[in-house]
């Protein structure tokens, strides 16, 4: 499905900023807004910071992007959605990687008391040191 078709399928108008943000997210990663903005500006003559924030909000609400907020880090966005995956974050450099859920179906964790909520998602963040930071740490000793 093309980006245009994807936007239309979610009831969103096709605009140049939306297409550019989708392309940036499709390149992969867990990107901060500043990085998304830099990459979008390489594709478009001009786009405001607010326009990129608005696009990211619309894409997240439509399920075309996912916003994650690891503790101590600014919000990040990714294109991988709807597959019940989690994240592992490096405590030292902040690198983020995807971790597939071992149970496969959402939510992969059930609360012992849902307080009447209809729970449809569990967000899990694993923390540790990435291979580069582990290597740097072992080299410092």
C-alpha positions in Angstrom: 0.0 0.0 0.0 1.4 3.4 -0.9 1.7 6.2 1.7 -1.1 8.0 0.0 -3.4 5.0 0.3 -2.3 4.4 3.8 -3.3 7.9 4.9 -6.6 7.7 3.1 -7.4 4.3 4.6 -7.2 5.9 8.0 -9.3 8.9 7.1 -6.4 11.3 6.8 -6.0 13.9 4.1 -2.8 13.4 2.0 -0.5 16.3 2.5 3.2 16.8 1.7 4.2 17.1 5.4 2.3 13.9 6.3 3.9 12.0 3.4 7.4 13.3 4.4 6.9 12.3 8.0 5.7 8.8 7.0 8.8 8.4 4.8 11.1 9.5 7.6 9.5 7.0 10.0 9.6 4.3 7.4 13.4 4.6 7.4 13.3 3.0 10.9 14.4 3.8 14.3 13.0 5.5 17.4 13.3 9.1 16.5 13.0 12.3 18.5 11.0 15.1 17.1 14.1 17.2 16.4 15.6 14.4 14.2 12.3 13.9 12.4 12.1 17.6 11.7 15.6 17.7 10.3 14.9 14.8 8.0 11.6 16.2 6.9 13.2 19.6 6.1 15.6 17.8 3.8 12.6 16.5 1.8 10.5 19.7 1.8 11.3 23.3 1.1 9.9 24.4 4.3 7.8 23.0 7.2 7.2 24.4 10.6 8.0 22.6 13.8 4.3 22.9 14.8 3.3 21.2 11.5 5.6 18.2 12.3 4.1 17.9 15.8 0.6 18.1 14.4 1.4 15.4 11.8 3.0 13.1 14.4 -0.1 13.5 16.6 -2.4 12.7 13.8 -0.4 9.7 12.7 -0.2 8.3 16.2 -4.0 8.8 16.7 -4.6 7.0 13.4 -2.3 4.1 14.4 0.3 4.9 11.7 3.0 5.7 14.2 3.7 5.0 17.8 4.9 7.4 20.4 7.1 6.0 23.1 8.4 7.9 26.2 11.2 6.1 28.0 11.8 7.6 31.5 14.2 10.5 31.3 14.0 10.8 27.5 12.0 13.0 25.2 9.1 11.4 23.3 10.2 9.3 20.3 8.2 8.0 17.4 8.4 4.9 15.3 6.6 3.4 12.4 6.3 -0.1 13.9 2.7 -0.4 15.2 0.0 -2.9 16.0 2.3 -5.8 16.7 2.5 -5.8 20.5 6.2 -5.2 20.7 8.2 -3.7 23.6 11.5 -1.8 23.9 14.9 -2.2 25.6 16.7 1.0 26.5 20.4 1.5 27.3 20.8 3.3 30.6 24.0 4.9 29.5 23.6 6.2 25.9 19.8 5.9 25.5 19.8 3.6 22.5 16.5 1.9 22.0 15.8 -1.4 20.3 12.6 -3.4 19.7 11.8 -6.5 21.7 9.1 -8.8 20.4 6.5 -9.9 22.9 6.9 -13.6 23.8 3.1 -14.1 24.2 2.2 -12.5 20.9 -1.3 -11.2 21.6 -2.3 -7.9 23.2 -2.1 -7.4 26.0 0.7 -9.7 26.8 0.5 -9.0 30.5 -2.7 -9.0 32.5 -3.1 -6.7 35.6 -4.1 -8.5 38.8 -6.8 -5.8 39.2 -8.0 -3.8 36.1 -10.2 -1.5 38.2 -13.0 -1.9 35.6 -10.8 -0.9 32.7 -10.9 -2.8 29.4 -7.2 -3.3 29.1 -6.0 -3.6 25.4 -2.3 -3.0 25.7 0.6 -3.5 28.1 3.7 -1.3 27.6 6.9 -2.9 28.8 10.3 -1.2 28.8 13.4 -3.2 29.6 16.5 -1.4 30.8 20.2 -2.3 30.6 23.4 -1.5 28.8 23.8 -1.8 25.0 26.8 -3.7 23.6 28.8 -0.5 22.9 28.3 0.8 26.4 29.2 -2.6 27.8 32.4 -2.6 25.8 33.3 0.9 26.9 32.6 0.0 30.5 34.8 -3.1 30.3 37.6 -1.0 28.6 37.5 1.5 31.5 38.3 -1.2 34.1 
